[in-house]
Amino acid sequence: MKVTVRYFASVREAMGTGAEVLDTQAATLAALRAELVARGGAGAEALAPGRAVRVALDQVMSLESASLTAGCEVAFFPPVTGG
């Protein structure tokens, strides 16, 4: 299935792009993250297990166990603090 993946802030810098459309077999956000990590490179480091990364599914903050659907939008970004 095709999904749109968006990257923000330091994750965008590591991935080298702000967005891409991926053809994935991942059923969950966690599986998609694992696919992205498996590609290697700086993006893999930014999304590696244990790294603090927030995930949104169709613009709603979600747990990595959330299910993907064809055409959905996934966003990865570092935690944000305000002041």
C-alpha positions as CSV (number, residue, x, y, z in Angstrom):
1,M,0.0,0.0,0.0
2,K,1.1,3.6,-0.6
3,V,1.5,6.0,2.4
4,T,2.7,9.5,2.6
5,V,5.5,10.0,5.2
6,R,6.4,13.4,6.4
7,Y,9.5,14.3,8.4
8,F,10.0,17.4,10.6
9,A,12.9,19.2,12.3
10,S,16.0,17.1,13.0
11,V,14.3,14.0,11.5
12,R,13.8,15.9,8.2
13,E,17.5,16.9,8.2
14,A,18.6,13.3,8.8
15,M,16.2,11.9,6.2
16,G,17.3,14.5,3.6
17,T,13.7,15.2,2.6
18,G,10.5,16.7,4.1
19,A,8.2,14.0,2.6
20,E,8.0,11.0,0.5
21,V,5.4,8.5,-0.8
22,L,6.3,4.9,0.1
23,D,5.0,1.6,-1.0
24,T,5.0,-0.4,2.2
25,Q,4.0,-3.8,3.5
26,A,4.0,-2.4,7.1
27,A,0.8,-3.0,9.0
28,T,1.6,-0.6,11.9
29,L,3.5,2.5,12.6
30,A,6.2,0.5,14.4
31,A,6.6,-1.8,11.3
32,L,6.9,1.3,9.1
33,R,9.5,2.8,11.4
34,A,11.4,-0.5,11.3
35,E,11.3,-0.5,7.4
36,L,12.7,3.0,7.4
37,V,15.5,2.1,9.9
38,A,16.4,-0.9,7.7
39,R,17.2,1.4,4.8
40,G,20.3,2.5,6.8
41,G,22.1,5.9,6.8
42,A,21.5,9.0,8.9
43,G,17.8,8.5,8.7
44,A,18.1,5.1,10.4
45,E,20.0,6.7,13.2
46,A,17.3,9.4,13.7
47,L,14.5,6.8,13.8
48,A,16.4,4.0,15.6
49,P,14.7,2.2,18.5
50,G,15.2,4.0,21.7
51,R,15.4,7.4,20.0
52,A,12.8,9.9,21.2
53,V,10.6,10.3,18.1
54,R,6.9,11.2,18.1
55,V,4.5,9.8,15.5
56,A,1.3,11.1,14.1
57,L,-1.1,9.2,11.9
58,D,-3.4,11.3,9.8
59,Q,-2.5,14.3,11.9
60,V,-3.4,12.7,15.2
61,M,-0.7,11.7,17.8
62,S,-0.6,7.9,17.8
63,L,1.0,4.9,19.5
64,E,3.3,2.9,17.3
65,S,0.8,0.0,17.5
66,A,-1.7,2.0,15.4
67,S,-2.6,0.4,12.1
68,L,-1.8,1.9,8.7
69,T,-4.3,2.2,5.9
70,A,-3.8,2.8,2.2
71,G,-3.3,6.5,1.5
72,C,-2.7,7.5,5.1
73,E,-0.3,10.2,6.2
74,V,2.4,9.4,8.8
75,A,4.6,12.1,10.4
76,F,7.8,11.6,12.4
77,F,9.2,14.4,14.5
78,P,11.3,14.9,17.6
79,P,9.7,15.8,20.9
80,V,8.9,19.4,21.1
81,T,9.3,21.6,24.2
82,G,7.9,25.0,24.6
83,G,8.7,28.0,26.8
